[in-house]
Amino acid sequence: MSGGPQLKGRAARLARLFPAGRARAARTPFVLLVVLLLGGGLIGLLVLNSALSEGSFHLADLQKQTKNLTDEEQALQRDIDSYSSPDALQRRAHQLGMVPGGDPAFLGPGGTVRGVPAPAPESAVLSDPLGPGVPVPGAGLPAAAAPVEVPTVPPVPPRADGLQPPDPAAVPPLTPQPAPTPTPGR
């Protein structure tokens, strides 16, 4: 007899499924597998940690660059605001020889003029807004005699396909078309 108690019934059937002797599996491959898994995990953590630290350095550089660009944008916006203030625009307009205009006149779609065009008042042309000693272009001249530069438009070169662009002087002015009237009964 064996040294252990005899099993009966269901326990005996289950005991026959397992080997009777103690089967010793070789421990060397299992230990090698565990050591390789732990070593691979440690190397993976090291690589992950270095990638995260590199990313944090890159993020800090980008945040610094963003702060510098934001500061530059705000400085440029302050410059734009100072140049577009009404006082600065008026000062620059006087430096260029511009004077305040009178009531405007408008051109209608059919070439009609709405309003009465008039030259600038002579007091605006002769006044010295920048102080004594600063020359103002057109000062001392009547408004009609003030020098006016008319920009010249260069001729349009011919197109590569041989077609010529339309002559702006030959294009008739646009005239408003009457709206179509609906037919009754529909």
CNS distance restraints for C-alpha pairs under 8 A (distance, minus, plus):
assign (resid   7 and name CA) (resid  11 and name CA) 5.97 0.50 0.50
assign (resid   7 and name CA) (resid  12 and name CA) 4.94 0.50 0.50
assign (resid   8 and name CA) (resid  12 and name CA) 5.07 0.50 0.50
assign (resid   9 and name CA) (resid  13 and name CA) 6.69 0.50 0.50
assign (resid  10 and name CA) (resid  14 and name CA) 6.37 0.50 0.50
assign (resid  11 and name CA) (resid  15 and name CA) 6.08 0.50 0.50
assign (resid  12 and name CA) (resid  16 and name CA) 6.38 0.50 0.50
assign (resid  13 and name CA) (resid  17 and name CA) 6.95 0.50 0.50
assign (resid  14 and name CA) (resid  18 and name CA) 7.28 0.50 0.50
assign (resid  15 and name CA) (resid  19 and name CA) 8.00 0.50 0.50
assign (resid  16 and name CA) (resid  20 and name CA) 7.54 0.50 0.50
assign (resid  19 and name CA) (resid  23 and name CA) 7.47 0.50 0.50
assign (resid  26 and name CA) (resid  30 and name CA) 7.59 0.50 0.50
assign (resid  27 and name CA) (resid  31 and name CA) 6.11 0.50 0.50
assign (resid  28 and name CA) (resid  32 and name CA) 6.07 0.50 0.50
assign (resid  29 and name CA) (resid  33 and name CA) 6.07 0.50 0.50
assign (resid  30 and name CA) (resid  34 and name CA) 6.27 0.50 0.50
assign (resid  31 and name CA) (resid  35 and name CA) 6.15 0.50 0.50
assign (resid  32 and name CA) (resid  36 and name CA) 6.10 0.50 0.50
assign (resid  33 and name CA) (resid  37 and name CA) 6.13 0.50 0.50
assign (resid  34 and name CA) (resid  38 and name CA) 6.16 0.50 0.50
assign (resid  35 and name CA) (resid  39 and name CA) 6.00 0.50 0.50
assign (resid  36 and name CA) (resid  40 and name CA) 5.94 0.50 0.50
assign (resid  37 and name CA) (resid  41 and name CA) 6.06 0.50 0.50
assign (resid  38 and name CA) (resid  42 and name CA) 6.18 0.50 0.50
assign (resid  39 and name CA) (resid  43 and name CA) 6.19 0.50 0.50
assign (resid  40 and name CA) (resid  44 and name CA) 6.00 0.50 0.50
assign (resid  41 and name CA) (resid  45 and name CA) 6.13 0.50 0.50
assign (resid  42 and name CA) (resid  46 and name CA) 6.20 0.50 0.50
assign (resid  43 and name CA) (resid  47 and name CA) 6.24 0.50 0.50
assign (resid  44 and name CA) (resid  48 and name CA) 6.07 0.50 0.50
assign (resid  45 and name CA) (resid  49 and name CA) 5.93 0.50 0.50
assign (resid  46 and name CA) (resid  50 and name CA) 6.20 0.50 0.50
assign (resid  47 and name CA) (resid  51 and name CA) 6.16 0.50 0.50
assign (resid  48 and name CA) (resid  52 and name CA) 6.18 0.50 0.50
assign (resid  49 and name CA) (resid  53 and name CA) 6.25 0.50 0.50
assign (resid  50 and name CA) (resid  54 and name CA) 6.10 0.50 0.50
assign (resid  51 and name CA) (resid  55 and name CA) 6.11 0.50 0.50
assign (resid  52 and name CA) (resid  56 and name CA) 6.18 0.50 0.50
assign (resid  53 and name CA) (resid  57 and name CA) 6.31 0.50 0.50
assign (resid  54 and name CA) (resid  58 and name CA) 6.26 0.50 0.50
assign (resid  55 and name CA) (resid  59 and name CA) 6.03 0.50 0.50
assign (resid  56 and name CA) (resid  60 and name CA) 6.14 0.50 0.50
assign (resid  57 and name CA) (resid  61 and name CA) 6.30 0.50 0.50
assign (resid  58 and name CA) (resid  62 and name CA) 6.23 0.50 0.50
assign (resid  59 and name CA) (resid  63 and name CA) 6.12 0.50 0.50
assign (resid  60 and name CA) (resid  64 and name CA) 6.20 0.50 0.50
assign (resid  61 and name CA) (resid  65 and name CA) 6.17 0.50 0.50
assign (resid  62 and name CA) (resid  66 and name CA) 6.02 0.50 0.50
assign (resid  63 and name CA) (resid  67 and name CA) 6.18 0.50 0.50
assign (resid  64 and name CA) (resid  68 and name CA) 6.30 0.50 0.50
assign (resid  65 and name CA) (resid  69 and name CA) 6.16 0.50 0.50
assign (resid  66 and name CA) (resid  70 and name CA) 6.02 0.50 0.50
assign (resid  67 and name CA) (resid  71 and name CA) 6.18 0.50 0.50
assign (resid  68 and name CA) (resid  72 and name CA) 6.22 0.50 0.50
assign (resid  69 and name CA) (resid  73 and name CA) 6.05 0.50 0.50
assign (resid  70 and name CA) (resid  74 and name CA) 6.18 0.50 0.50
assign (resid  71 and name CA) (resid  75 and name CA) 6.24 0.50 0.50
assign (resid  72 and name CA) (resid  76 and name CA) 6.19 0.50 0.50
assign (resid  73 and name CA) (resid  77 and name CA) 6.08 0.50 0.50
assign (resid  74 and name CA) (resid  78 and name CA) 6.17 0.50 0.50
assign (resid  75 and name CA) (resid  79 and name CA) 6.35 0.50 0.50
assign (resid  76 and name CA) (resid  80 and name CA) 6.20 0.50 0.50
assign (resid  77 and name CA) (resid  81 and name CA) 6.08 0.50 0.50
assign (resid  78 and name CA) (resid  82 and name CA) 6.14 0.50 0.50
assign (resid  79 and name CA) (resid  83 and name CA) 6.16 0.50 0.50
assign (resid  80 and name CA) (resid  84 and name CA) 6.04 0.50 0.50
assign (resid  81 and name CA) (resid  85 and name CA) 6.14 0.50 0.50
assign (resid  82 and name CA) (resid  88 and name CA) 7.09 0.50 0.50
assign (resid  83 and name CA) (resid  88 and name CA) 5.72 0.50 0.50
assign (resid  83 and name CA) (resid  89 and name CA) 6.87 0.50 0.50
assign (resid  84 and name CA) (resid  88 and name CA) 6.47 0.50 0.50
assign (resid  84 and name CA) (resid  89 and name CA) 6.09 0.50 0.50
assign (resid  85 and name CA) (resid  89 and name CA) 6.21 0.50 0.50
assign (resid  86 and name CA) (resid  90 and name CA) 6.05 0.50 0.50
assign (resid  87 and name CA) (resid  91 and name CA) 6.09 0.50 0.50
assign (resid  88 and name CA) (resid  92 and name CA) 6.11 0.50 0.50
assign (resid  89 and name CA) (resid  93 and name CA) 6.03 0.50 0.50
assign (resid  90 and name CA) (resid  94 and name CA) 6.20 0.50 0.50
assign (resid  91 and name CA) (resid  95 and name CA) 6.30 0.50 0.50
assign (resid  91 and name CA) (resid 130 and name CA) 7.84 0.50 0.50
assign (resid  92 and name CA) (resid  96 and name CA) 6.31 0.50 0.50
assign (resid  93 and name CA) (resid  97 and name CA) 6.34 0.50 0.50
assign (resid  93 and name CA) (resid  98 and name CA) 5.17 0.50 0.50
assign (resid  93 and name CA) (resid  99 and name CA) 7.43 0.50 0.50
assign (resid  94 and name CA) (resid  98 and name CA) 5.28 0.50 0.50
assign (resid  94 and name CA) (resid  99 and name CA) 6.69 0.50 0.50
assign (resid  94 and name CA) (resid 129 and name CA) 7.09 0.50 0.50
assign (resid  94 and name CA) (resid 130 and name CA) 7.51 0.50 0.50
assign (resid  94 and name CA) (resid 136 and name CA) 7.28 0.50 0.50
assign (resid  95 and name CA) (resid 130 and name CA) 7.98 0.50 0.50
assign (resid  95 and name CA) (resid 136 and name CA) 6.82 0.50 0.50
assign (resid  96 and name CA) (resid 136 and name CA) 7.84 0.50 0.50
assign (resid  96 and name CA) (resid 137 and name CA) 7.31 0.50 0.50
assign (resid  97 and name CA) (resid 136 and name CA) 5.69 0.50 0.50
assign (resid  97 and name CA) (resid 137 and name CA) 4.87 0.50 0.50
assign (resid  97 and name CA) (resid 138 and name CA) 6.68 0.50 0.50
assign (resid  99 and name CA) (resid 120 and name CA) 7.14 0.50 0.50
assign (resid  99 and name CA) (resid 124 and name CA) 6.04 0.50 0.50
assign (resid  99 and name CA) (resid 125 and name CA) 6.24 0.50 0.50
assign (resid 100 and name CA) (resid 120 and name CA) 6.73 0.50 0.50
assign (resid 100 and name CA) (resid 124 and name CA) 6.79 0.50 0.50
assign (resid 101 and name CA) (resid 119 and name CA) 7.31 0.50 0.50
assign (resid 101 and name CA) (resid 120 and name CA) 5.02 0.50 0.50
assign (resid 101 and name CA) (resid 121 and name CA) 7.65 0.50 0.50
assign (resid 102 and name CA) (resid 118 and name CA) 6.65 0.50 0.50
assign (resid 102 and name CA) (resid 119 and name CA) 6.99 0.50 0.50
assign (resid 102 and name CA) (resid 120 and name CA) 5.62 0.50 0.50
assign (resid 102 and name CA) (resid 121 and name CA) 7.27 0.50 0.50
assign (resid 103 and name CA) (resid 115 and name CA) 7.99 0.50 0.50
assign (resid 103 and name CA) (resid 116 and name CA) 7.59 0.50 0.50
assign (resid 103 and name CA) (resid 117 and name CA) 7.03 0.50 0.50
assign (resid 103 and name CA) (resid 118 and name CA) 7.28 0.50 0.50
assign (resid 104 and name CA) (resid 115 and name CA) 6.89 0.50 0.50
assign (resid 104 and name CA) (resid 116 and name CA) 7.36 0.50 0.50
assign (resid 104 and name CA) (resid 117 and name CA) 6.19 0.50 0.50
assign (resid 104 and name CA) (resid 118 and name CA) 7.97 0.50 0.50
assign (resid 105 and name CA) (resid 113 and name CA) 6.72 0.50 0.50
assign (resid 105 and name CA) (resid 114 and name CA) 5.70 0.50 0.50
assign (resid 105 and name CA) (resid 115 and name CA) 4.55 0.50 0.50
assign (resid 105 and name CA) (resid 116 and name CA) 5.68 0.50 0.50
assign (resid 105 and name CA) (resid 117 and name CA) 5.17 0.50 0.50
assign (resid 106 and name CA) (resid 113 and name CA) 5.70 0.50 0.50
assign (resid 106 and name CA) (resid 114 and name CA) 5.06 0.50 0.50
assign (resid 106 and name CA) (resid 115 and name CA) 6.42 0.50 0.50
assign (resid 107 and name CA) (resid 111 and name CA) 5.94 0.50 0.50
assign (resid 107 and name CA) (resid 112 and name CA) 5.65 0.50 0.50
assign (resid 107 and name CA) (resid 113 and name CA) 4.66 0.50 0.50
assign (resid 107 and name CA) (resid 114 and name CA) 6.15 0.50 0.50
assign (resid 108 and name CA) (resid 112 and name CA) 4.92 0.50 0.50
assign (resid 108 and name CA) (resid 113 and name CA) 6.03 0.50 0.50
assign (resid 108 and name CA) (resid 114 and name CA) 6.85 0.50 0.50
assign (resid 109 and name CA) (resid 173 and name CA) 7.81 0.50 0.50
assign (resid 109 and name CA) (resid 174 and name CA) 6.67 0.50 0.50
assign (resid 109 and name CA) (resid 175 and name CA) 6.59 0.50 0.50
assign (resid 109 and name CA) (resid 176 and name CA) 7.48 0.50 0.50
assign (resid 110 and name CA) (resid 173 and name CA) 6.92 0.50 0.50
assign (resid 110 and name CA) (resid 174 and name CA) 6.81 0.50 0.50
assign (resid 110 and name CA) (resid 175 and name CA) 5.79 0.50 0.50
assign (resid 110 and name CA) (resid 176 and name CA) 7.82 0.50 0.50
assign (resid 111 and name CA) (resid 173 and name CA) 7.65 0.50 0.50
assign (resid 119 and name CA) (resid 143 and name CA) 6.45 0.50 0.50
assign (resid 119 and name CA) (resid 144 and name CA) 7.26 0.50 0.50
assign (resid 120 and name CA) (resid 124 and name CA) 6.99 0.50 0.50
assign (resid 120 and name CA) (resid 125 and name CA) 7.39 0.50 0.50
assign (resid 120 and name CA) (resid 143 and name CA) 6.56 0.50 0.50
assign (resid 121 and name CA) (resid 125 and name CA) 6.91 0.50 0.50
assign (resid 121 and name CA) (resid 143 and name CA) 7.58 0.50 0.50
assign (resid 122 and name CA) (resid 126 and name CA) 6.20 0.50 0.50
assign (resid 122 and name CA) (resid 142 and name CA) 6.57 0.50 0.50
assign (resid 122 and name CA) (resid 143 and name CA) 6.27 0.50 0.50
assign (resid 123 and name CA) (resid 127 and name CA) 5.93 0.50 0.50
assign (resid 125 and name CA) (resid 138 and name CA) 6.87 0.50 0.50
assign (resid 125 and name CA) (resid 139 and name CA) 5.55 0.50 0.50
assign (resid 125 and name CA) (resid 140 and name CA) 7.24 0.50 0.50
assign (resid 125 and name CA) (resid 141 and name CA) 7.61 0.50 0.50
assign (resid 125 and name CA) (resid 142 and name CA) 7.57 0.50 0.50
assign (resid 125 and name CA) (resid 143 and name CA) 6.76 0.50 0.50
assign (resid 126 and name CA) (resid 139 and name CA) 4.92 0.50 0.50
assign (resid 126 and name CA) (resid 140 and name CA) 5.37 0.50 0.50
assign (resid 126 and name CA) (resid 141 and name CA) 7.45 0.50 0.50
assign (resid 127 and name CA) (resid 139 and name CA) 7.31 0.50 0.50
assign (resid 128 and name CA) (resid 132 and name CA) 6.83 0.50 0.50
assign (resid 128 and name CA) (resid 134 and name CA) 7.83 0.50 0.50
assign (resid 128 and name CA) (resid 136 and name CA) 7.07 0.50 0.50
assign (resid 128 and name CA) (resid 139 and name CA) 7.81 0.50 0.50
assign (resid 130 and name CA) (resid 134 and name CA) 6.28 0.50 0.50
assign (resid 135 and name CA) (resid 139 and name CA) 7.73 0.50 0.50
assign (resid 138 and name CA) (resid 143 and name CA) 7.84 0.50 0.50
assign (resid 138 and name CA) (resid 146 and name CA) 5.02 0.50 0.50
assign (resid 138 and name CA) (resid 147 and name CA) 6.70 0.50 0.50
assign (resid 141 and name CA) (resid 145 and name CA) 6.06 0.50 0.50
assign (resid 141 and name CA) (resid 146 and name CA) 5.97 0.50 0.50
assign (resid 142 and name CA) (resid 146 and name CA) 6.46 0.50 0.50
assign (resid 156 and name CA) (resid 165 and name CA) 7.63 0.50 0.50
assign (resid 158 and name CA) (resid 162 and name CA) 6.82 0.50 0.50
assign (resid 158 and name CA) (resid 163 and name CA) 7.07 0.50 0.50
assign (resid 158 and name CA) (resid 164 and name CA) 5.69 0.50 0.50
assign (resid 158 and name CA) (resid 165 and name CA) 7.36 0.50 0.50
assign (resid 159 and name CA) (resid 163 and name CA) 5.88 0.50 0.50
assign (resid 159 and name CA) (resid 164 and name CA) 6.26 0.50 0.50
assign (resid 159 and name CA) (resid 165 and name CA) 7.56 0.50 0.50
assign (resid 166 and name CA) (resid 170 and name CA) 7.52 0.50 0.50
assign (resid 166 and name CA) (resid 171 and name CA) 7.52 0.50 0.50
assign (resid 167 and name CA) (resid 171 and name CA) 6.76 0.50 0.50
